[in-house]
Amino acid sequence: MKIYGDEVLQQPTLSELEKVRVYHCNIGFFGGHMNKAKEALDMSIDVLRKLGCKFPRNKLLQVRKALASLAITKLPTVTDIAKLPPMVDETKKACMEMMVNAATHCHHCNNPFALIMVATRMVRWTMKYGVDVYSAPAFPIFGFVKNLFGTFNEGAQFADRGMQVLDICAEGKRTESRTTYICWFLVYPKSKPIHSILNHLLRGYKVGMEVGDVESAMWNVSMYICASIVAGKPLKPLAVDCITYIEQMKRLKQDLILDQSLPFAQGVLNLLGDAEDPLKLSGSVMVEEDYLKMIESSESRMMSFLHLQIFKNMMCNIFGDFEQGARLALERGDEYEKKNGSPLAMVDYLHQGISLFAMARKTKEQRYTKAAKKVKKQVDLWLEKGNINVTHLISFLDAETAALEGKSDEAARLYVQAISSAASSGFLHNAALASERFADYLLKDLNENEIAGQYFQDSIKYYTDWGSDYKADMLRQDYSHLWKEEIPEDIRVSPDLANDAGNTIHDRSSRNGDDTPQSIQHSSSQGHSISSSAARAVGVSADCAFIRAITEEGYEDSGDESEAVLQPLGLRGDDEPGRGGANEDSASIDISAITTPYTKPRTRPISGVGIDNIGDTVEEGSGEESVTTEVEVTDDKTFEVPSSSANSSHSQGHHLEGEETDDAESAASDISLRFCRSWCAYRPLADLQKQLEDSISALVQLNQRSQKRNLQAYLLVVKRLRNLSNNDETNLGFEELLRAGGATVNVFHTVKTMQMELFVLFRNWEGALLCLTEAPDMRNTFLGMPASERITFLEALVYLKTSTSATSWLARRKWKRKALKLMKVLKVSLEEGNSHVRHYIHILMAECYVMEGSARAAESNFKAAIALAELGGFLHDKALAHDLASASYKAQGKDFWANFHFECSQKIYTEWGATSKVVTEYIYYN
């Protein structure tokens, strides 16, 4: 082939323009097949000189020319691009094609100044002479240059202009594949979510194969594999992709791309257990020693060698050889970032930092500490300049820094934050590693074996969800003695999860991707399980492992191939097809799944309940109306005791033996229990007050002081909510009730329960916690009754609020664990068929998400709680959910939604009759 090419080039009758095709063949042979990028670049510059497009050869002149060109090349507007005519000069069009290829060779041989000169000239020529088919990749190439200088947003804007040029160019499909991988791998990952680029790279591969641009197609799939590893895509399907594309690269003789891709593929296979020694990249697709010999003579040897080192460092951290990992980190330093700047640099710096911090903590040597802090400084700089993909890396490296400096509370908080941020953003592999590192710190530095065991279990869960059963089995074998039982398998979610858990990748089918949100929840081709700190991972903090306790079916996969989103229990989002994620403005409830049919209670007489010939009858209710018990008293007074339809299943079998015998005590207990149920269900306070006063009068005649005190506690709360005076000597204050005669243990717990109700309604969490401290066993008094479930809910809510305000990590963890246990009790009740606790569960889940800043997940759960409370007739709980949602939105500065929920709660509290709550809430809110 070379002989024929030389013969064409030696013909004097042909112009340089007519010889361009042969020049391209020769340059492609050197750059692509022989991996001689420097020779290919020199040849390209020579051809450009012959075509009248001159570049300086002297290094110093190149630097001066590059910096001058960089200063004068400005970002064109969208309107400027739209007005450009087609380029008509054939020589300049040939130069544009040659310069695009030269830019690739500049990148491969690490000549940044030549790259700047070429990129700026292509952009300026396009703006001066019009649009050519090779103008489209010119703009993102210059965007890549801008990224190298740290201006990520401006780099993305140049890439956007390239996509615009691609759309207006008649022959744009010829360069679409090349433009795609430059934009979506070399430019956008510094300013867009890494998960959003994967589908675009696959599209670039498809288009490249369609038009015959095989080289660009192979670059797309190579970068797809690399980006999938950075993004934490599930390993098993990724391994299949790796083997498929590696074989294709071999068949198509894309040796340069193959050399740089082999470490990616073998790294994935090592994590699946393919290698005998997981620390060496030797297995099904490559042998490390042979690979080093193969790349020795390649111009791209340095890039391939750096890929090898990065993945070896990654294996060292995952499989525990931090000393070797630190040695590799010290050897390469920031070389990869300087030479390439691809998303793999984020993996590089993370694993450098972990190895260096681990060895600094172990040896206290200054060389490790200094290098580790340098790595952290660079990652901080990325975030400062707009790289949204490193948020969890900042927390991770900050945690390692705090652990090195002996700041245990700060380290614990930051590790938990890193785990939460990583998993809620879809980086399960980093969540797994952060959980493991935290567990190791707890075990070896703090001697917290039990907590360490929990985090090792969480790490196992994350590794399993990622697909590395091999690593998970190693952890299980080494640390299973720290826990008594395996991780439950009944926790299913799909991490959104979580920035945040509240945000979702919207992967546009259009090429420009302008509308891709700058935060993500999760991206995966399959749903994932989430473990105890995975609850923390989808937007809930450490030890708020409420999902372990409550969501057997609580989260569901969206079913999309590329995206999975968190959806709370009972919610279905009306999603736009192909987008994933719940609709922000509405949520529909699966009614059949959360309600039980209403059953009318039986009518039966109640006779002989007291010495004064009191006769009771139970009137049969109908439909949604409550069941009423009418009791006649000798002085012609009557009173009603409600039993809400929401609790009708309890009312059938809860009549006491005294109703059919002459047992005044049992009858009085039954009256008290009925009011207990009435309080848990919704009933207007004015009606409830009248019935309470009449019932107290009846109990006075029955001489049942203990039950009278119980009802007086209810009446006291009702009057305080209605803002009525309490001067009646029969209605004492809480403390007077406890000191008065007839104040049994049951009365004590009733009084403390009603005190707690008031404190919760008025958001006095310290007072509510004091009630729980003084009466820790109050739930046991009401076992088997609706009050028990309500007290469980209120306790959990108080503990969550207390955890939020706690100042130390250990205190926050303590209160969260208490809330977890109580939420598990509610889940058991739900599993046993009690659908009336669902709105409790959703309120608690919403508060957990609020605590961790996962706004969208909190919003969905508040919506579910409000809908379920209204459906079950618990309107006072609906008001409470609105109240809590309003406080959440107000803290976020979302005044519209805060006002909306505030007004909703005010309306319901007004209808309920809670005048003092309305007034107090208005003062609090304003």
Buried (B, 14 or more C-beta within 10 A) or exposed (E): EEEEBEEBEEEEEEEBBEBBEBBBBBBBBBBBEBBBBBBBBBBBBBBBEBBEBEBBEEEEEBBEBBEEBBEEBEBBEEEEBEEBEBBEEEBBBBBBBBBBBBBBBBBBBBBBBBBBBBBBBBBBBBBEBBBBBBBBBBBBBBBBBBBBEBBBEBBBBBBBBBBBBBBBBEEBBBBBBBBBBBBBBBBBBBBBBBBBBBBBBBBBBBBBBEBEBBBBBBBBBBBBBBBBBBBBBBBBBBBEBBBEBBEBBEEBEBBBBBBBBBBBBBBBBBBBBBBEEBBBBBBBBBBBEEBEEBBEEBBBBBBBBBBBBBBBBBBBBBBBBBBBBBBBBBEBEBBBBEBBBBBBBBBBBBBBBBBBBBBBBBEEEEEBBEBBBBBBEBBBEBBEBBBBBBBBBBBBBBBBBBBBEEBBBBBBBBBBBBBBBBBBBBBBBBBBBBBBBBBBBBBEBBEBEEBBBBBBBBBBBBBBBBBBBBBBBBBBEEBBEBBEEEBBEBBBBBBBBBBBBBBBBBBBEEBBBEEBBEBBBBBBBEBBBBBBBBBBBBBBBBBBBBBBBBBBEBBBBBEBEBBBBBBBBBBBBEBEEEBBBBBEEEBBBEEEEBBBEEEEBEEEEBBBBBEEEBBBBBEEBEEEEBBBBBBBBEEEEEBBBBBBBBBBBBBBEBBBEBBBEEBBBBBBBBBBBBBBBBBBBBBEBEBBBBBBBBBBBBBEBBEBBBBBBBBBBBBBBBBBBBBBEEEEEEBBEBEEBBEBEBBEEBBBBBBBBBBBBBBBBBBBBEBBBBBBEEBEEBBEBBEEBBBBBBBBBBBBBBBBBBBBEBEEBEBBBBBBBBBBEBBBBBBEBBEEEBBBBBBBBBBBBBBBBBBBBBBBBBBBBBBBBBBBBBBBBBBBBBBBBBBBBBBBBBEBEBEEBBBBBBEBBBEBBEBBBBBBBBEBBEEBBE
